[in-house]
Amino acid sequence: MRITWLGHSSVVLDLDGVRVLTDPLLRPHAGLLRRIAPRPDPASWSGADVVLLSHLHHDHAELRSLRMLGGAAVMSAPANVVWLRRRTQLPGVPLGDGWTPVGSGGVEVRQVPAEHRHRPMPHRPNDAHGQLVRGPSGVVWIAGDTGLFPEMAELPAMAGGAIDVALVPVWGWGPRLSAGHLSPETAARAAALSGARYALPVHWGTLHPPFVTRFARGWLEHPGRRFALAVAEQAPGCTAVVLAPGQSWVAPE
């Protein structure tokens, strides 16, 4: 199991011969938001077999990035898939509570809840979910954008076994968090609830509003370190793995 963080919520998961890409943001910017981290190297994300979309906010479902992915299948909630098929021409696979196989190596994906109902968009569906990905080498929980909710403790039962790695959002792209997001401290609590052995922070250190680069360092650079400290305090059975954009990590066997 190899995990590469591309920045924001974009992660490449190479698991048992299948390449999974989450919430791809592959261009220099996302609308008005500017990227402080380098643009992802195409070699790090090319050849994706499947793209998992948590929801359709512009910093998670950036249409120009999706159109760069060739024939990769896009998996998301049914309403999201219908909307995306019309706008990207990519094959769409609706996800639900059952397991959907990917490839021929025993990798499967299913949808799980997320708490992210704020800022509804009138022109896009507003379904938001996380995903579980499991294969012979382990189980990964991809939280998507979410707030904290008690049912996170039920994730091992949904996965049919222990969570090996949790990809959890720990901030956003501004100086304050809006509802439906995790702070470094509540993200550590989410990792503890899930029982994950390892937790990687995402959704931080990448995007900022225009014209504020000089003042953005605090909220861009600190959440990863705060998350690692909070995990050590709140989730003693979990190890935080803090990556820089573009960096990879291989899960121990």
VENTARA-V340195 format. One record per residue. RES is the residue in three letters. SS is DSSP state (H for helix, E for strand, L for the rest). PHI is phi as a letter, one per 20 degrees, with the letter a starting at -180 (NA if undefined). D_CENTER is the distance of its C-alpha to the mean C-alpha in whole Angstrom. Layout:
BEGIN
RES | SS | PHI | D_CENTER
RES | SS | PHI | D_CENTER
END
This chain:
BEGIN
MET | L | NA | 16
ARG | E | c | 15
ILE | E | c | 11
THR | E | c | 11
TRP | E | e | 9
LEU | E | e | 10
GLY | E | o | 10
HIS | L | l | 8
SER | L | d | 4
SER | E | e | 6
VAL | E | c | 6
VAL | E | d | 9
LEU | E | d | 10
ASP | E | d | 14
LEU | E | c | 15
ASP | L | l | 19
GLY | L | n | 20
VAL | E | d | 17
ARG | E | d | 14
VAL | E | d | 11
LEU | E | c | 9
THR | E | d | 5
ASP | L | k | 6
PRO | L | f | 9
LEU | L | c | 11
LEU | L | d | 14
ARG | L | e | 17
PRO | L | f | 18
HIS | E | c | 18
ALA | E | c | 16
GLY | L | m | 19
LEU | L | f | 21
LEU | E | f | 18
ARG | E | d | 19
ARG | E | e | 17
ILE | L | e | 19
ALA | L | f | 17
PRO | L | f | 18
ARG | L | f | 17
PRO | L | g | 15
ASP | L | f | 18
PRO | H | g | 18
ALA | H | f | 19
SER | H | e | 16
TRP | H | c | 14
SER | L | f | 17
GLY | L | m | 18
ALA | L | f | 15
ASP | L | e | 16
VAL | E | b | 14
VAL | E | d | 11
LEU | E | d | 8
LEU | L | d | 8
SER | L | f | 7
HIS | L | a | 10
LEU | L | d | 13
HIS | L | f | 13
HIS | L | f | 14
ASP | L | e | 11
HIS | L | c | 9
ALA | L | c | 11
GLU | L | e | 14
LEU | H | f | 17
ARG | H | f | 18
SER | H | f | 15
LEU | H | f | 15
ARG | H | f | 19
MET | H | e | 19
LEU | H | e | 17
GLY | L | m | 21
GLY | L | e | 21
ALA | L | f | 17
ALA | E | f | 17
VAL | E | e | 14
MET | E | d | 13
SER | E | a | 12
ALA | E | f | 15
PRO | H | g | 18
ALA | H | f | 19
ASN | H | f | 16
VAL | H | f | 17
VAL | H | f | 21
TRP | H | f | 20
LEU | H | f | 18
ARG | H | g | 21
ARG | H | f | 23
ARG | H | d | 22
THR | H | c | 20
GLN | L | m | 23
LEU | L | e | 20
PRO | L | f | 20
GLY | E | d | 18
VAL | E | c | 18
PRO | E | f | 17
LEU | E | d | 16
GLY | L | b | 17
ASP | L | f | 18
GLY | L | e | 20
TRP | L | e | 19
THR | E | d | 18
PRO | E | f | 19
VAL | E | c | 18
GLY | L | m | 21
SER | L | d | 24
GLY | L | d | 22
GLY | L | n | 21
VAL | E | e | 18
GLU | E | c | 17
VAL | E | c | 14
ARG | E | b | 14
GLN | E | e | 13
VAL | E | c | 13
PRO | E | f | 13
ALA | L | b | 12
GLU | L | d | 14
HIS | L | b | 13
ARG | L | d | 17
HIS | L | e | 18
ARG | L | l | 19
PRO | L | f | 19
MET | L | d | 20
PRO | L | f | 23
HIS | L | d | 23
ARG | L | c | 19
PRO | L | g | 18
ASN | L | d | 17
ASP | L | f | 15
ALA | L | c | 12
HIS | E | b | 10
GLY | E | d | 8
GLN | E | c | 9
LEU | E | d | 11
VAL | E | c | 12
ARG | E | c | 15
GLY | E | b | 18
PRO | L | g | 21
SER | L | e | 19
GLY | E | q | 17
VAL | E | c | 14
VAL | E | c | 11
TRP | E | e | 9
ILE | E | d | 5
ALA | L | f | 6
GLY | L | m | 5
ASP | L | f | 8
THR | L | a | 10
GLY | L | e | 14
LEU | L | e | 15
PHE | L | b | 17
PRO | H | f | 20
GLU | H | f | 18
MET | H | g | 16
ALA | H | f | 19
GLU | H | e | 19
LEU | H | g | 16
PRO | H | g | 18
ALA | H | f | 21
MET | H | f | 18
ALA | H | e | 17
GLY | L | m | 21
GLY | L | r | 21
ALA | L | f | 19
ILE | L | e | 15
ASP | L | e | 15
VAL | E | c | 12
ALA | E | d | 9
LEU | E | d | 6
VAL | E | c | 7
PRO | E | f | 7
VAL | L | c | 11
TRP | L | a | 12
GLY | L | b | 12
TRP | L | c | 15
GLY | L | c | 18
PRO | L | f | 21
ARG | L | c | 20
LEU | L | e | 17
SER | L | e | 18
ALA | L | g | 17
GLY | L | n | 14
HIS | L | c | 12
LEU | L | d | 13
SER | L | e | 15
PRO | H | g | 15
GLU | H | f | 18
THR | H | f | 16
ALA | H | f | 13
ALA | H | f | 15
ARG | H | f | 17
ALA | H | f | 14
ALA | H | f | 14
ALA | H | f | 18
LEU | H | f | 18
SER | H | f | 15
GLY | L | m | 18
ALA | L | f | 15
ARG | L | f | 17
TYR | E | c | 15
ALA | E | c | 12
LEU | E | d | 10
PRO | E | f | 9
VAL | E | c | 7
HIS | L | m | 8
TRP | L | b | 11
GLY | L | m | 14
THR | L | c | 13
LEU | E | d | 15
HIS | E | b | 18
PRO | L | f | 21
PRO | L | f | 23
PHE | L | m | 26
VAL | L | c | 25
THR | H | g | 24
ARG | H | f | 27
PHE | H | d | 26
ALA | L | e | 22
ARG | H | g | 22
GLY | H | f | 22
TRP | H | f | 19
LEU | H | e | 17
GLU | H | e | 18
HIS | L | e | 19
PRO | H | g | 16
GLY | H | f | 15
ARG | H | f | 19
ARG | H | f | 19
PHE | H | f | 16
ALA | H | f | 18
LEU | H | f | 21
ALA | H | f | 20
VAL | H | f | 18
ALA | H | f | 22
GLU | H | e | 24
GLN | H | d | 22
ALA | L | c | 20
PRO | L | f | 23
GLY | L | e | 22
CYS | L | d | 18
THR | E | d | 18
ALA | E | f | 16
VAL | L | c | 15
VAL | L | e | 14
LEU | L | d | 14
ALA | L | e | 15
PRO | L | g | 13
GLY | L | n | 15
GLN | L | e | 15
SER | E | d | 15
TRP | E | b | 15
VAL | E | d | 17
ALA | L | f | 17
PRO | L | f | 21
GLU | L | f | 22
END
